[in-house]
Amino acid sequence: EADDLLFTAIPSNIYMPMEVVEQAKELEGAEAMTAQFYCQTLALGCCEPGEEVRIIGYDSSTDFILKPYLDEASQSSINQEQLIVGSNFEDQELVGSNYMILGRVFKVVSMLQPTGTGMDSTIFMDIKTAQDMCLESEVLCLDWQTKDPHDYISVIMIKFAEGTDPEEFVRQVERSGIEAKCILTGDTISSLQSQLEVTM
């Protein structure tokens, strides 16, 4: 569901072929786009998060989603041994500390400013590192016995160029034959606001 994807940190094992990125670049109306790869961890150790957590691999070279919530030092890029955590991890002393995920040690280099979305309860790492972990982990590799995670992504985030009609963009995707579902964040936010008003 769109609101689960955008506003909660429920781990979502959803994937589509990497080639969809090249297909999306042919569409009109996109000012920027960036791919993300979702995976998850079940934490069992004292040095790991205490519950199932969404891990997102992101491409810092094209990212425009995290950048507004990052300190200046982390806006350009992170390496394959570094992590960024959401604001719900709360412990400010976590930044600069080591953090273990599925037996691999990372260094937390930044904490996002609060976003009010699922990003606040998410761990972010380099996209290639997240894909590598799917093959290295005894837990995650079970999902990738016949496929290479480096050939897949979970979502493409698209920033519209000024003047682009979102509904027309969705129709353009449908006409193109690209096998992907479009979620308009504005529609999702409006729907949540309506539900809140009814509840209140």
Disulfide bonds with the S-S distance in Angstrom:
none
